Amino acid sequence: MDSSIFHALQEQLFASHAVAGVGSVALGTAVSYPLDTIKLLIQVGSSSSKQLTANQALHRLRTLSGYSGLYSGFGWLTFGRIFGLGTRFGVYEILTAFYKDGREDNYVYVSEALMAGMAAGAAESLISSPFELMKVRAQVSSASRVQSSSSVAENRTVALFTGRLLHGYTPDLKALNHSAGLLSILTTKHPNLIGALQEYPWMMTGSGRPPSVCNVRRPSDIVSLEGWGAFWRGLRPGVVRDSVFGGIFFSSWQFLHQAMLDWKAVGMQPEPRFQNISLVGSVTRF
């Protein structure tokens, strides 16, 4: 076969696998996402004195946001899974390619699959962590908004005021200077009082508490108020979780695949020399 035709077929095969993977991730996420929303609301809304049930969580969500609230943050999770799964399988294939390099049988051992899977899981966690944060905040907000007319107007006022306190917005210098003047009489003076107020803008509201996550949902607001590190908050347990899952997933797949090949080869004379099958759809050869 001509090399140009072979490369063209390979590119078409890769594109078809990519499209099929994106479609399957989107479909699977769409079907299971309402259950994920209910699970999260039960985890967040329950306490030691009161256990929130699935019916109560669904009723609250339907009352505050309607049935569309079941899919709040759906886009964030879909993109996170697409990029995360692509990273997981991509890193695994790259690492196992080094393991198989120079081997006649193109085989990956279970221990090698375990190590490559753990590295792939850690990389997936780094990619998907920001999307998980945005997804969780959207789900919590869907069960926290009050939809009455007076409350909507009040929430919009609070949201606008919170937005004006973020770094991306030019504050009212007159009000800022007035607040700085009131604090300047303190015996211990801050070298940059204006900058300190902008770092902790909620102190100017009188509440002394940071804004609710319902008012800080957009990526630009999160970066402005909490910094880039907020996207990877809780990264260490996430990396451990995904590393363990990735290692067990790939190593068990490799073990079970080889076990099935050995079972099919029982009684064959001579025994065939099976070559490793790629997880992204390459053809098994004998």
C-alpha positions as CSV (number, residue, x, y, z in Angstrom):
1,M,0.0,0.0,0.0
2,D,1.2,3.5,-0.9
3,S,2.6,5.3,2.2
4,S,0.5,8.5,1.4
5,I,-2.7,6.4,1.3
6,F,-1.7,4.6,4.6
7,H,-1.1,8.0,6.4
8,A,-4.4,9.3,5.0
9,L,-6.3,6.3,6.4
10,Q,-4.5,6.7,9.7
11,E,-5.6,10.3,9.9
12,Q,-9.2,9.5,9.1
13,L,-9.2,6.7,11.7
14,F,-7.9,9.1,14.3
15,A,-10.5,11.7,13.4
16,S,-13.3,9.2,13.6
17,H,-12.1,7.9,17.0
18,A,-11.9,11.6,18.2
19,V,-15.4,12.4,17.0
20,A,-16.8,9.1,18.4
21,G,-15.1,9.8,21.8
22,V,-16.4,13.3,22.1
23,G,-20.0,12.2,21.2
24,S,-19.9,9.3,23.6
25,V,-18.6,11.5,26.4
26,A,-21.3,14.2,25.8
27,L,-24.1,11.6,25.6
28,G,-23.0,9.7,28.7
29,T,-22.6,13.0,30.6
30,A,-26.0,14.2,29.5
31,V,-27.7,11.0,30.7
32,S,-26.0,10.8,34.1
33,Y,-25.7,14.5,34.9
34,P,-29.0,14.9,36.8
35,L,-28.0,12.2,39.1
36,D,-24.6,13.9,39.7
37,T,-26.4,17.1,40.5
38,I,-28.7,15.4,43.0
39,K,-25.8,13.6,44.6
40,L,-23.8,16.9,45.1
41,L,-26.8,18.7,46.6
42,I,-27.4,15.9,49.1
43,Q,-23.7,16.0,50.1
44,V,-23.7,19.8,50.4
45,G,-27.1,20.2,52.0
46,S,-27.0,17.4,54.6
47,S,-25.8,17.9,58.1
48,S,-25.5,15.8,61.3
49,S,-28.9,16.9,62.5
50,K,-30.7,16.6,59.1
51,Q,-30.1,14.3,56.3
52,L,-31.3,15.6,52.9
53,T,-33.1,13.1,50.8
54,A,-33.1,12.9,47.0
55,N,-36.7,14.0,46.8
56,Q,-36.1,17.0,49.0
57,A,-33.0,18.0,46.9
58,L,-35.0,17.6,43.7
59,H,-37.9,19.6,45.1
60,R,-35.7,22.4,46.2
61,L,-33.9,22.5,42.9
62,R,-37.2,22.5,41.0
63,T,-38.6,25.3,43.1
64,L,-35.6,27.6,42.9
65,S,-34.3,26.9,39.3
66,G,-36.8,24.6,37.6
67,Y,-35.9,21.4,35.9
68,S,-33.2,23.2,33.9
69,G,-31.2,23.4,37.2
70,L,-30.5,19.7,36.9
71,Y,-28.1,20.6,34.1
72,S,-26.4,23.6,35.7
73,G,-22.7,23.3,34.9
74,F,-23.2,20.6,32.3
75,G,-21.0,22.3,29.8
76,W,-18.1,22.6,32.3
77,L,-18.2,18.9,33.1
78,T,-18.5,17.9,29.5
79,F,-15.4,19.9,28.4
80,G,-13.6,18.7,31.5
81,R,-14.2,15.1,30.7
82,I,-13.3,15.5,27.1
83,F,-10.0,17.1,27.8
84,G,-9.4,14.9,30.9
85,L,-10.0,11.6,29.0
86,G,-8.0,12.8,26.1
87,T,-5.1,13.6,28.4
88,R,-5.4,10.2,30.2
89,F,-5.3,8.1,27.2
90,G,-2.8,10.3,25.4
91,V,-0.3,10.2,28.3
92,Y,-0.8,6.5,28.7
93,E,-0.1,5.8,25.0
94,I,3.0,8.0,25.0
95,L,4.4,6.3,28.1
96,T,3.6,2.7,26.9
97,A,5.2,3.5,23.6
98,F,8.5,3.9,25.4
99,Y,8.0,0.7,27.2
100,K,7.2,-1.2,24.0
101,D,10.0,0.4,22.0
102,G,12.4,-2.3,20.7
103,R,10.3,-5.3,21.8
104,E,9.5,-7.8,19.2
105,D,6.1,-8.7,20.6
106,N,4.9,-5.1,21.3
107,Y,3.8,-6.1,24.7
108,V,3.1,-4.0,27.9
109,Y,3.4,-5.7,31.2
110,V,0.8,-5.2,34.0
111,S,3.3,-3.4,36.2
112,E,4.2,-1.0,33.4
113,A,0.5,-0.4,32.7
114,L,0.1,0.4,36.4
115,M,2.9,3.0,36.4
116,A,1.8,4.6,33.1
117,G,-1.8,4.7,34.3
118,M,-0.9,6.4,37.6
119,A,1.0,9.1,35.6
120,A,-1.9,9.5,33.2
121,G,-4.4,9.9,36.1
122,A,-2.3,12.6,37.7
123,A,-2.1,14.5,34.4
124,E,-5.9,14.1,34.0
125,S,-6.4,15.6,37.4
126,L,-4.4,18.7,36.6
127,I,-6.5,19.3,33.4
128,S,-10.0,18.5,34.8
129,S,-9.7,20.3,38.2
130,P,-10.7,23.8,37.0
131,F,-13.7,22.4,35.2
132,E,-14.8,20.5,38.3
133,L,-14.7,23.7,40.3
134,M,-16.9,25.6,37.8
135,K,-19.3,22.6,37.7
136,V,-19.7,22.4,41.4
137,R,-20.3,26.1,41.8
138,A,-22.9,26.1,39.1
139,Q,-24.7,23.2,40.7
140,V,-24.7,24.8,44.2
141,S,-25.9,28.1,42.8
142,S,-28.8,26.4,41.0
143,A,-30.2,25.4,44.4
144,S,-29.3,28.6,46.2
145,R,-31.0,31.3,44.0
146,V,-34.4,32.6,45.1
147,Q,-36.6,33.4,42.1
148,S,-39.2,35.8,43.6
149,S,-39.3,39.2,42.0
150,S,-38.1,41.1,45.1
151,S,-35.4,38.6,45.8
152,V,-34.2,38.6,42.2
153,A,-33.9,42.4,42.3
154,E,-32.0,42.2,45.6
155,N,-29.7,39.4,44.3
156,R,-29.0,41.4,41.1
157,T,-28.0,44.4,43.2
158,V,-25.7,42.3,45.4
159,A,-24.2,40.7,42.3
160,L,-23.6,44.1,40.7
161,F,-22.1,45.4,43.9
162,T,-19.9,42.4,44.2
163,G,-18.7,42.8,40.6
164,R,-17.7,46.3,41.3
165,L,-15.5,45.2,44.2
166,L,-13.4,42.9,42.0
167,H,-10.1,43.8,40.6
168,G,-11.3,43.9,37.0
169,Y,-13.7,46.8,37.8
170,T,-12.5,50.4,38.4
171,P,-13.8,51.3,41.9
172,D,-15.4,54.5,42.9
173,L,-12.3,56.4,44.0
174,K,-14.3,58.8,46.2
175,A,-15.9,56.0,48.2
176,L,-12.6,54.2,48.3
177,N,-10.7,57.2,49.6
178,H,-13.4,57.9,52.1
179,S,-13.0,54.3,53.5
180,A,-9.3,54.7,53.5
181,G,-9.6,58.0,55.4
182,L,-11.7,56.4,58.1
183,L,-9.2,53.6,58.6
184,S,-6.1,55.9,58.5
185,I,-6.7,57.1,62.1
186,L,-5.6,53.6,63.3
187,T,-2.4,53.6,65.2
188,T,-0.9,50.8,63.1
189,K,-1.1,52.1,59.5
190,H,-0.8,49.9,56.5
191,P,1.7,51.0,53.9
192,N,-0.8,50.5,51.1
193,L,-4.2,50.8,52.5
194,I,-6.0,51.3,49.1
195,G,-4.4,48.1,47.8
196,A,-5.3,46.2,50.9
197,L,-9.0,47.2,50.6
198,Q,-9.0,46.0,47.0
199,E,-7.5,42.7,48.1
200,Y,-10.3,42.2,50.6
201,P,-13.2,44.2,49.2
202,W,-15.9,42.6,51.2
203,M,-14.6,44.5,54.3
204,M,-16.1,47.6,52.7
205,T,-19.6,46.1,52.8
206,G,-19.6,45.9,56.5
207,S,-20.3,42.2,56.6
208,G,-16.8,41.1,57.0
209,R,-17.5,38.0,55.0
210,P,-16.4,37.2,51.4
211,P,-19.1,37.0,48.7
212,S,-21.1,33.8,48.2
213,V,-20.1,31.4,45.5
214,C,-23.4,32.2,43.9
215,N,-22.0,35.7,43.1
216,V,-18.5,34.5,42.1
217,R,-19.1,32.0,39.4
218,R,-17.4,33.2,36.2
219,P,-13.8,32.3,35.7
220,S,-12.8,36.0,35.4
221,D,-14.4,36.7,38.8
222,I,-12.7,33.7,40.4
223,V,-9.3,34.8,39.2
224,S,-9.9,38.4,40.3
225,L,-11.1,37.6,43.8
226,E,-9.5,34.3,44.7
227,G,-6.5,34.0,42.3
228,W,-5.5,31.4,39.8
229,G,-4.8,28.9,42.6
230,A,-8.5,28.6,43.3
231,F,-8.9,26.4,40.2
232,W,-6.6,23.8,41.6
233,R,-7.8,23.9,45.2
234,G,-7.8,20.4,46.7
235,L,-5.5,19.3,43.9
236,R,-3.5,16.8,46.1
237,P,-6.3,14.5,47.0
238,G,-7.6,14.8,43.4
239,V,-4.2,13.7,42.0
240,V,-4.1,10.8,44.5
241,R,-7.7,9.8,43.6
242,D,-7.1,9.9,39.8
243,S,-3.7,8.3,40.0
244,V,-5.1,5.3,41.9
245,F,-8.0,5.0,39.5
246,G,-5.8,5.4,36.4
247,G,-3.3,2.8,37.6
248,I,-6.0,0.3,38.6
249,F,-8.0,0.9,35.4
250,F,-5.1,0.4,32.9
251,S,-3.4,-2.4,34.8
252,S,-6.6,-4.4,35.3
253,W,-7.5,-3.8,31.7
254,Q,-4.1,-5.2,30.6
255,F,-4.4,-8.2,32.9
256,L,-7.9,-9.1,31.9
257,H,-7.1,-8.6,28.2
258,Q,-4.1,-10.9,28.4
259,A,-6.2,-13.5,30.4
260,M,-8.8,-13.6,27.7
261,L,-6.2,-14.0,25.0
262,D,-4.6,-16.8,26.9
263,W,-8.0,-18.5,27.3
264,K,-8.7,-18.2,23.6
265,A,-5.3,-19.8,22.9
266,V,-6.0,-22.9,25.0
267,G,-5.5,-26.0,22.8
268,M,-4.0,-24.2,19.8
269,Q,-1.0,-25.9,18.4
270,P,1.4,-24.1,18.1
271,E,0.3,-21.4,20.5
272,P,-0.1,-18.0,18.8
273,R,2.1,-15.1,19.7
274,F,-0.3,-12.4,20.5
275,Q,0.7,-8.8,20.3
276,N,-0.6,-6.1,22.5
277,I,-3.8,-4.2,21.5
278,S,-3.8,-0.5,21.9
279,L,-6.5,1.1,24.1
280,V,-7.2,3.7,21.4
281,G,-8.3,1.2,18.8
282,S,-5.3,-0.2,17.0
283,V,-5.7,-3.6,15.4
284,T,-4.6,-6.8,17.1
285,R,-2.0,-8.7,15.1
286,F,-0.7,-12.3,15.4
